[in-house]
């Protein structure tokens, strides 16, 4: 039991170090609609393996792969919890556009 807890904690720490695709996509407004983190996940993984010119963008290559794989179900869970907001937000935006005449 203690070993299982340690593995779960280590996985969550690793995922939090590389980021979460669901939080990344919401922070940068990259994708809208339901399940944006899951839909953005392949791009998120691809970006982690592309060379970066930024000196502060740390990438560890293959070491990150298990944490990137663990990120997918965690992002799916977060996207599921935020599904009502993802559905309501475009409706609110549409009503605001109708009111302002855009």
N, C-alpha and C positions, 0 to 999 in steps of 0.2 A: 504494500500500500504506500509506504514512504517513497519507494522508487518511482512509482507511477506519478505521485504528486510532483516529484522533482522533474520528471520528464515533461509534464504538463507546464510547470512553471518555466522551465528552460525554453520550451517551444513558444510560449506566450512572450517571453522576453526577446527571443530571436525575431519573432514576427514584429514586435513593436520597434525593434531596432531598424528593420528594413522598411517599415511603413505598412500601411494597410491600403489595398487598392480601393476599397470602399470609401475610406476617409480621404484618400488622395483625389479621387474623382469628384467628390463633393466639395473639397477645398478649392479645387481649380476650376470647377464648373465645366468639366470636359464632356460629360455625358448626362443627359436628362432622361427621365422616365423611370419605369420600374427596374430594379436590379442594376443600377449603373456600375457598381463596383465589380460585379461578376462579369458584366459585358466588357468592362475596361481591363479586366485582369490579364488577358493575353498581351495587351499593349504595355501594361505595367511590368510584366515579366521581361518583355523584350527590351524595355528601357533599362532595366537593371543589368543587362548584359552588353549594352552598347557602350562604346568608349565615351568618356565625358571629358570636357575641357575644363570643367569647374574643379578647382583644387579642394573644395569642401564636399564634393559628392563622392563619398566612400563607397566603393563597390568591391565585393569580395568574390565575385564569380561563382564557381560551383559550390562554394561553402554556403551560399545563400539559398540554393535550390530547395533543400528540405523546408526551409522557412517560407519560401515562396509557395510551395505546395500546401503548407499548413494555412497560408493566408486565404486560399480559395474558399474552404468551408467557413472560415471565420467571417470573411466578407459576405458570403451568402447569408449567414446568420444575421449580420448587421443590416444587410439590405432588406431582409425579411422584416426585421423590427422597424425599419424606417419606410416600409412600403406604403403605409397610409400617407405619410408626408410626401413621398414621391408621386403619389397619385393626385393629391390635393394641390400641390404646388403648380403644376401646369394649368389646372382649372382656375386657380386664383390669378395667375398671370394673364390668362385669356380674358377674365372678367375685367381686370385692370386695363387691358388694351382696349376693350370695348368701351369702357367708361371714358378713356382719354382720346379715343378715336384713332388709334394707331393701326 
